[in-house]
Amino acid sequence: MRNPIFYLLLISFGFAKSQDNWHLFKSENGISIYSRKADSSNIKQLKSVVTLKTSLNSLVALLNDWDAYPEWNYKCGESKTLKIISPTELIHYQTVVTPWPIDHEDFIINVKLSQDPKTKVVTITSTNLPNYIPPYPNRTRIKYLEGKWTLTPLKDGSVQAVYYFFVNPGGLVPAWLLNTAITYGPYENFQNLTQWVQKPKYQNAKNPLIKELN
């Protein structure tokens, strides 16, 4: 049987169709983690929220630094870009480290970035592409995963970062067991995010496609 903890703790993402019925189950150090039942599954969707004293450019630079994900993202193993489609779209491959003798999990996502020209809200969506390349030996390909970042600049110069995530690996692991995992990864990811975004390489980053509110 696959280890249930790692299915819900991939790169920080939880996609939601609406904002209703979220249940707050952890709030600490300015980080709030919510969950709710998905419409078509007993597996829970996740939403993580934090407000950071930083710029949109710094957050986008960190989230686009795929090579650094193994250093700060919970249980991230390999992280690499398979194809750059445009300055705002790419195909990304990532593995999730699991303990022996369980096979590592992996997934492939189509990542798209956009910014609202009026509100300056940045949205980064991730859509699963499980069949983009053939499965690797000794790795289990995750079949269903959706993620979404919403980065909202505030008038005081801070940014509210909201991260939605839902994954359904299928298989024999019951939903209740998978749902016990949600107290681990999302909070640790956001703790790391708040520290890493303050690094000079991100604080000094400038993306010509990203406009600040002021």
VEXVO-193060 format. One record per residue: residue in three letters; x, y, z of N, C-alpha, C, CB in turn. Coordinates in steps of 0.02 Angstrom, whole numbers, padded with zeros to 5 digits, always signed. Atoms other than C-alpha are relative to their C-alpha. Glycine has a CB too. Example, Ala and Ser with C-alpha at 12.3 -4.5 7.8 and 13.67 -1.06 7.14 Angstrom:
<atoms>
ALA+00045-00059+00000+00615-00225+00390+00045+00060+00000-00050+00001+00062 SER-00042-00059-00003+00684-00053+00357-00039+00055+00037+00020+00023-00071 
</atoms>
This chain:
<atoms>
MET+00042-00060+00000+00000+00000+00000+00044+00062+00000-00048+00000+00061 ARG-00038-00062+00003+00064+00174-00041-00006+00039+00065-00024+00043-00058 ASN+00000-00042-00060+00109+00292+00101-00047+00059-00011+00071+00024+00017 PRO+00051-00052+00013-00041+00412+00118+00024+00070+00013-00060-00013+00041 ILE-00020-00068-00020+00054+00559+00193+00022+00041-00060+00055-00003+00051 PHE-00034-00038+00052+00143+00604+00033-00046+00020-00057+00056-00039-00027 TYR+00045-00018+00054-00007+00613-00084-00026+00071+00006-00057-00047-00003 LEU+00030-00066-00011-00072+00772-00004+00051+00054+00012-00048-00004+00057 LEU-00051-00047-00020+00095+00856+00023+00048+00015-00057+00038-00025+00060 LEU-00042-00015+00057+00162+00889-00150+00013+00074+00000-00031-00023-00066 ILE-00022-00069+00001+00220+01066-00203-00052+00050+00022+00024+00017-00067 SER+00042-00053-00026+00107+01173-00105-00060+00017-00044+00041+00061+00009 PHE+00054-00026+00043-00058+01177-00222-00068-00030+00020+00015-00016-00075 GLY+00067+00026-00012-00254+01159-00186-00054+00038-00037-00016+00002+00072 PHE+00047-00034+00045-00381+01202-00322-00070-00002+00028+00003-00030-00070 ALA+00068-00003-00026-00555+01260-00270-00045+00033-00051-00002+00039+00066 LYS+00049-00028+00047-00709+01294-00375-00038+00059+00029-00049-00054-00022 SER+00033-00057-00032-00784+01413-00249+00034+00012+00067-00076-00012+00009 GLN-00031-00017-00064-00744+01490-00080-00044-00022+00059+00012+00075+00005 ASP+00048+00019-00052-00882+01403+00020+00023-00062+00038-00068-00013-00030 ASN-00006+00061-00040-00876+01275+00161+00071-00018+00019-00030-00056-00037 TRP-00068+00014-00023-00692+01292+00205+00001-00006+00076+00049+00054-00024 HIS-00007+00010-00072-00645+01228+00378+00072+00015+00020-00020-00073+00020 LEU-00066-00017-00025-00498+01308+00469+00022-00053+00050+00001+00071+00032 PHE-00023+00050-00048-00396+01172+00553+00070+00016+00028+00002-00068-00034 LYS-00063-00020-00030-00230+01260+00585+00012+00074-00015+00059-00042-00027 SER-00016-00071+00007-00185+01443+00615+00056+00016+00048-00063+00046+00012 GLU-00058-00011-00042-00012+01485+00678+00052+00040-00039+00030-00068+00023 ASN-00053-00041+00030+00125+01613+00643-00023+00036-00063+00061-00043-00015 GLY+00027-00037+00058+00012+01707+00522-00020-00044-00058+00050+00048-00023 ILE+00016+00048+00053-00019+01550+00419-00065-00036+00018+00057-00052-00011 SER+00064+00034-00011-00196+01480+00402-00008-00055-00052-00060+00050-00004 ILE+00010+00058+00043-00232+01307+00330-00073-00022+00006+00049-00058+00018 TYR+00070+00020+00002-00409+01260+00276-00008-00064-00040-00044+00057-00030 SER+00017+00058+00041-00488+01103+00207-00075-00002-00012+00024-00066+00034 ARG+00071+00012+00012-00654+01051+00133-00006-00062-00044-00035+00062-00033 LYS+00014+00059+00041-00732+00900+00049-00008+00020-00073-00062-00037+00026 ALA+00007-00012+00071-00715+00896-00139-00069-00022-00024+00055-00037-00040 ASP+00067+00016+00026-00874+00888-00243-00007-00073-00022-00016+00045-00058 SER+00004+00067+00030-00833+00721-00325+00043-00052+00035+00018+00003-00072 SER-00044+00046-00035-00723+00638-00194-00004+00012+00075+00073+00009-00025 ASN-00004-00007-00072-00707+00606-00008+00068+00027+00022-00013-00066+00033 ILE-00065-00029-00015-00528+00669-00017-00008+00075+00005+00052-00020-00054 LYS+00009-00071-00012-00512+00846+00048+00042+00044-00045+00015+00015+00072 GLN-00038-00053+00032-00460+01001-00046+00034+00041+00055-00047+00046-00044 LEU-00038-00040-00048-00334+01115+00039+00005+00072-00023+00069-00029+00010 LYS-00012-00071+00014-00315+01303+00050+00047+00026+00054-00066+00041-00002 SER-00048-00030-00046-00164+01389+00129+00003+00075-00012+00071-00033-00008 VAL+00003-00073+00006-00161+01576+00165+00054+00032+00045-00070+00026+00018 VAL-00047-00040-00040-00024+01696+00222+00007+00068-00031+00069-00036+00006 THR-00014-00068+00025+00010+01883+00207+00073+00015+00014-00047+00053+00032 LEU-00072-00009-00005+00192+01929+00175+00019+00072-00015+00036-00048-00047 LYS-00029-00066+00014+00288+02092+00183+00052-00008-00055+00031+00033+00064 THR-00045+00010+00056+00363+02071+00011-00036+00024-00063+00021-00074-00007 SER+00028-00023+00063+00332+02112-00172-00027-00058-00041+00052+00039-00040 LEU+00023+00051+00047+00240+02019-00309+00059-00030-00037-00050+00030-00050 ASN-00057+00024+00038+00403+02006-00405+00041-00051+00039+00045+00057-00021 SER-00039+00046-00040+00492+01920-00261-00035-00068+00007+00013+00029+00070 LEU+00037+00062-00006+00354+01791-00237-00001-00039-00066-00072+00013+00023 VAL+00000+00033+00065+00342+01754-00423+00069-00029-00015-00021+00049-00055 ALA-00068+00025+00012+00531+01736-00432+00012-00064+00039+00051+00053+00020 LEU-00009+00061-00040+00530+01608-00291-00040-00058-00029-00021+00013+00072 LEU+00042+00053+00026+00384+01509-00362+00022-00024-00068-00072+00023-00003 ASN-00026+00019+00065+00467+01508-00533+00069-00031+00002+00001+00060-00046 ASP-00067+00028-00008+00634+01448-00464-00006-00075+00013+00038+00035+00058 TRP+00014+00071-00008+00599+01264-00495+00060-00040+00025-00023-00029-00066 ASP-00060+00036-00023+00779+01211-00463+00007+00001+00076+00062+00030-00032 ALA-00006-00007-00073+00762+01270-00282-00053-00039+00038-00004+00072+00019 TYR+00055+00033-00036+00604+01171-00241+00023-00057+00046-00049-00028-00050 PRO-00021+00053-00046+00697+01020-00168+00029+00027+00065+00051-00043-00034 GLU-00030-00028-00060+00776+01138-00041-00051+00027+00050+00047+00056-00019 TRP+00048-00028-00047+00616+01212+00031-00069-00031-00003-00006+00073-00012 ASN+00067+00028+00008+00465+01116-00032-00004-00069+00030-00020-00002-00074 TYR+00005+00061-00040+00406+00975+00079+00000-00063-00043-00064+00002+00042 LYS-00006+00066+00031+00462+00802+00020+00011+00004-00076-00061-00041+00014 CYS-00015-00005+00071+00512+00869-00151+00067-00033-00014+00000+00074-00023 GLY-00062+00033+00021+00641+00758-00235+00030+00034-00061-00013-00073-00014 GLU-00024-00029+00063+00680+00793-00416-00049+00054-00024+00009-00055-00054 SER+00042-00054+00025+00616+00955-00493+00033+00027-00062-00010+00056+00054 LYS-00031-00022+00062+00646+01000-00674-00053+00024-00050+00043-00056-00031 THR+00043-00025+00053+00571+01094-00820+00008-00043-00062+00015+00075-00016 LEU-00003+00042+00060+00527+00983-00968-00005+00041-00063-00056-00052+00002 LYS+00009-00041+00061+00474+01119-01089-00022+00070+00020-00051-00032-00048 ILE+00023-00069-00008+00461+01309-01090-00040+00018-00062+00061+00050+00010 ILE+00045-00015+00055+00312+01353-01198+00002+00075-00017-00072-00022+00017 SER-00002-00073+00008+00318+01542-01171+00025+00028+00066-00070+00030-00020 PRO-00021-00029-00064+00375+01665-01036-00051-00010+00056+00012+00074-00009 THR+00052+00009-00051+00211+01627-00946-00028-00071+00003-00056+00048-00012 GLU+00026+00068+00000+00189+01441-00977+00056-00050-00009-00053-00010-00056 LEU-00050+00053+00005+00292+01283-00953-00029-00067+00021+00061+00017+00042 ILE+00016+00067-00022+00285+01096-00923+00052-00020+00052-00002-00051-00059 HIS-00045+00013-00057+00359+01042-00756-00008-00072+00024-00014+00049+00057 TYR-00001+00068-00027+00409+00872-00684+00027+00003+00071+00044-00047-00045 GLN-00022+00000-00069+00427+00835-00499-00013-00068+00032-00036+00055+00040 THR+00010+00061-00037+00447+00687-00383-00013+00015+00073+00061-00047-00007 VAL+00014-00004-00071+00388+00660-00205+00038-00056+00035-00077-00004+00015 VAL-00042+00050-00033+00512+00572-00090-00042-00040+00049+00058+00035+00036 THR+00035+00046-00046+00438+00421-00001+00051-00050+00028-00058-00037-00036 PRO-00049+00045-00032+00527+00301+00118+00002-00069-00033-00015-00007+00074 TRP-00007+00069+00024+00593+00133+00061-00045-00045+00041+00074-00024+00005 PRO-00007+00024+00069+00522+00014+00003-00053+00028-00048-00004-00075-00001 ILE+00053-00028+00042+00383+00125-00069+00031+00038-00058-00046+00047+00042 ASP-00023-00036+00059+00409+00189-00245-00012+00075+00008-00034-00026-00064 HIS+00011-00072+00001+00433+00377-00262-00060+00016-00046+00064+00037-00025 GLU+00054-00025+00042+00282+00469-00331+00027+00053-00047-00058+00029+00044 ASP-00018-00056+00043+00296+00587-00479-00062+00027-00035+00052-00022-00051 PHE+00055-00032+00036+00186+00707-00575+00028+00049-00051-00048+00036+00048 ILE-00017-00048+00053+00190+00820-00728-00057+00051-00003+00012-00035-00070 ILE+00051-00052+00000+00100+00986-00732+00014+00053-00054-00004+00033+00068 ASN-00002-00058+00045+00062+01123-00858-00011+00062+00044-00054-00006-00058 VAL+00003-00058-00044+00098+01286-00765-00010+00063-00042+00065+00006+00043 LYS+00015-00062+00036+00022+01451-00825-00003+00059+00049-00066-00006-00040 LEU-00002-00060-00041+00051+01625-00754-00037+00056-00036+00073+00021+00016 SER+00034-00059+00028-00060+01778-00781-00007+00053+00053-00070-00020-00028 GLN+00011-00055-00046-00089+01949-00704-00057+00044-00025+00064+00041+00008 ASP+00055-00045+00017-00247+02053-00700+00028+00071-00008-00055-00002+00055 PRO-00029-00066+00013-00201+02222-00778-00026+00055+00046-00012+00021-00071 LYS+00029-00050-00044-00316+02318-00659+00018-00011+00073-00076+00002-00009 THR-00011+00014-00070-00301+02233-00490+00072-00019+00015-00046-00055+00024 LYS-00069+00024-00005-00123+02169-00521+00004-00068+00036+00043+00051+00037 VAL+00000+00067-00030-00175+02001-00446+00033-00049-00048-00072-00023+00017 VAL-00035+00051+00039-00059+01863-00506-00030-00068+00014+00076+00001+00016 THR+00027+00068-00006-00130+01689-00538+00048-00049-00034-00071-00004-00031 ILE-00042+00054+00027-00025+01533-00564-00039-00065+00007+00070-00004+00037 THR+00039+00061-00002-00121+01376-00611+00043-00059-00023-00062+00006-00045 SER-00035+00062+00017-00057+01197-00622-00052-00053-00018+00046-00024+00058 THR+00045+00053+00024-00148+01064-00724+00039-00063-00013-00038+00023-00063 ASN-00037+00063+00005-00096+00883-00718+00002-00027-00072-00031-00052+00045 LEU-00010+00032+00066-00026+00799-00876+00033-00068+00011+00043+00046-00047 PRO-00031+00063-00019+00001+00619-00819+00029-00041-00058-00049-00042+00036 ASN-00022+00039+00057+00028+00552-00995+00048+00039-00046-00059-00022-00041 TYR-00044-00041+00042+00148+00687-01057+00063-00038-00020+00019+00064+00038 ILE-00056+00045+00015+00295+00565-01046-00016-00068+00032+00068+00029+00027 PRO+00013+00066-00029+00296+00377-01011+00024-00003+00073+00035-00054-00041 PRO-00021+00008-00071+00309+00323-00828+00072-00025+00005-00047-00047+00037 TYR-00067+00024-00015+00482+00295-00756-00003-00064+00041+00041+00054+00037 PRO-00002+00060-00043+00530+00127-00678+00005+00021+00074+00060-00045-00019 ASN-00002-00010-00073+00504+00122-00489-00026+00068+00022+00071-00008+00024 ARG+00035-00061-00020+00400+00281-00489-00074-00007-00018+00031+00062-00035 THR+00072+00004+00010+00212+00293-00473-00027+00068-00022-00036-00024+00064 ARG+00024-00063+00028+00132+00426-00582-00067+00019+00031-00007-00006-00077 ILE+00063-00026-00028-00002+00530-00495-00046+00019-00057+00013+00060+00048 LYS+00046-00007+00057-00156+00534-00606-00040+00064+00001-00046-00058-00002 TYR+00044-00059-00002-00256+00683-00543+00027+00049+00052-00073-00020+00018 LEU-00027-00053-00044-00188+00845-00471-00017+00067-00030+00077-00008+00009 GLU+00013-00068+00022-00241+01026-00481+00025+00048+00053-00076+00011-00013 GLY-00025-00050-00047-00163+01180-00403-00009+00070-00025+00073-00012+00015 LYS+00009-00070+00019-00183+01368-00401+00028+00046+00054-00075+00015-00012 TRP-00023-00055-00042-00087+01514-00326-00038+00063-00019+00077+00010-00007 THR+00027-00066+00010-00174+01681-00304+00040+00049+00043-00077+00003+00017 LEU-00042-00048-00035-00057+01824-00258-00031+00069-00008+00073-00001-00028 THR+00037-00063+00001-00150+01983-00211+00040+00054+00034-00068-00007+00035 PRO-00036-00055-00031-00052+02144-00183-00046+00044+00041+00036+00042-00054 LEU+00040-00041-00044-00115+02251-00039+00028+00070+00003-00002-00031+00071 LYS-00019-00071+00002-00109+02439-00017+00058+00016+00047-00059+00042+00018 ASP-00054-00014-00047+00014+02428+00129+00067-00028-00025-00016-00030+00068 GLY-00061+00025+00028+00144+02349+00014+00012-00074+00011+00057+00037+00028 SER-00007+00072-00011+00118+02169+00071-00040-00038-00054-00025-00019+00071 VAL+00034+00042+00048+00051+02023-00030-00034-00058+00037+00050-00027-00054 GLN+00034+00058-00026-00081+01896+00018+00008-00058-00049-00076+00015+00013 ALA-00010+00060+00041-00034+01724-00048-00049-00054+00021+00073-00026+00005 VAL+00049+00053-00012-00172+01594-00063+00017-00057-00047-00074+00025-00009 TYR-00019+00058+00039-00133+01418-00122-00053-00055+00007+00069-00025+00023 TYR+00051+00053+00001-00268+01293-00171+00031-00064-00029-00062+00021-00041 PHE-00030+00063+00023-00227+01109-00195-00050-00058+00008+00064-00015+00039 PHE+00039+00062-00005-00317+00947-00233+00035-00055-00040-00073+00011-00027 VAL-00031+00057+00035-00244+00777-00277-00039-00062+00019+00075-00007+00019 ASN+00034+00064-00010-00330+00609-00298+00043-00054-00032-00072+00000-00029 PRO-00045+00049+00028-00201+00470-00319-00034-00065-00022+00053-00016+00049 GLY+00033+00063+00016-00330+00331-00334+00031-00056+00042+00005-00016-00075 GLY-00029+00056-00035-00281+00157-00279-00042-00022+00059+00069+00017+00024 LEU+00037+00033-00054-00328+00065-00121+00002+00039+00066+00029-00068+00012 VAL-00004-00038-00062-00286+00198+00009-00066+00035+00013+00058+00051-00003 PRO+00065-00032-00014-00449+00253+00093+00007+00075+00010-00032-00030+00062 ALA-00002-00073-00003-00495+00437+00090+00015+00025+00071-00066+00029-00024 TRP-00010-00024-00068-00498+00453+00280+00074-00003+00019-00041-00041+00049 LEU-00070+00006-00015-00317+00395+00288+00041+00054-00036+00026-00069-00018 LEU-00032-00054+00036-00263+00516+00153-00011+00067+00034-00025+00003-00072 ASN+00017-00065-00030-00351+00658+00241+00038+00014+00065-00074+00003+00014 THR-00039-00011-00061-00248+00630+00399+00066+00034-00015+00012-00066+00036 ALA-00065-00028+00019-00097+00693+00301-00001+00076-00004+00021-00028-00066 ILE+00003-00071+00018-00158+00871+00279+00027+00046+00054-00070+00019-00015 THR-00027-00044-00052-00089+00935+00444+00076+00009-00006-00016-00029+00068 TYR-00073-00001+00003+00092+00912+00389+00027+00049-00052+00025-00070-00016 GLY-00035-00035+00053+00151+00977+00220-00018+00072-00012-00009-00035-00060 PRO+00018-00069+00017+00050+01136+00185+00028+00052+00049-00075+00007-00002 TYR-00025-00048-00048+00100+01222+00347+00076+00006-00004-00020-00021+00071 GLU-00073-00002+00006+00284+01175+00329+00020+00037-00063+00029-00071+00000 ASN-00016-00035+00062+00284+01235+00149-00006+00076+00008-00046-00023-00056 PHE+00010-00072-00008+00215+01406+00198+00050+00030+00050-00071+00014+00023 GLN-00054-00023-00043+00339+01420+00341+00064+00012-00040+00012-00050+00057 ASN-00060-00007+00041+00480+01391+00218-00007+00057-00050+00014-00065-00037 LEU+00012-00053+00048+00401+01508+00092+00013+00069+00030-00072-00003-00025 THR-00008-00065-00032+00398+01654+00215+00074+00016+00013-00038+00002+00066 GLN-00072-00011-00011+00585+01630+00249+00037+00008-00066+00029-00058+00040 TRP-00037+00000+00062+00645+01594+00073-00012+00063-00042-00017-00061-00041 VAL+00015-00058+00042+00557+01741-00009+00040+00062+00021-00075+00016+00003 GLN-00040-00056-00024+00666+01858+00096+00072-00004-00024-00002+00003+00075 LYS-00068+00005+00025+00826+01797+00014+00013+00054-00052+00013-00070-00031 PRO-00015-00054+00047+00915+01934-00085-00013-00016-00073+00071+00020+00008 LYS+00010+00018+00070+00904+01838-00249-00073+00008-00022+00022-00071-00013 TYR+00070-00009+00016+00714+01848-00239-00022+00072+00012-00043-00048+00041 GLN+00018-00069-00015+00699+02019-00158+00023+00048-00055+00030+00021+00067 ASN-00027-00043+00053+00803+02093-00299-00024-00019-00070+00075-00002+00002 ALA+00022+00024+00065+00714+01999-00438-00050+00049-00032-00032-00069+00006 LYS+00046-00041+00038+00623+02097-00574-00022-00039-00062+00032+00068-00019 ASN+00029+00034+00058+00507+02016-00700-00038+00052-00041-00047-00059+00022 PRO+00034-00051+00040+00455+02130-00844-00074-00013-00011+00034+00007-00067 LEU+00071+00017+00009+00288+02039-00852-00042+00013+00061-00006-00072-00019 ILE+00036-00009-00064+00243+02072-00669+00003+00074+00020+00031-00044+00055 LYS+00006-00070-00021+00181+02246-00621-00023+00003+00072-00049+00038-00045 GLU+00020-00009-00070+00172+02300-00439-00061+00046+00004+00059+00028+00041 LEU+00060-00040-00010+00017+02384-00368+00016+00075+00001-00035-00020+00065 ASN-00018-00071-00006+00106+02548-00330+00062+00015-00043+00013+00019+00074 
</atoms>
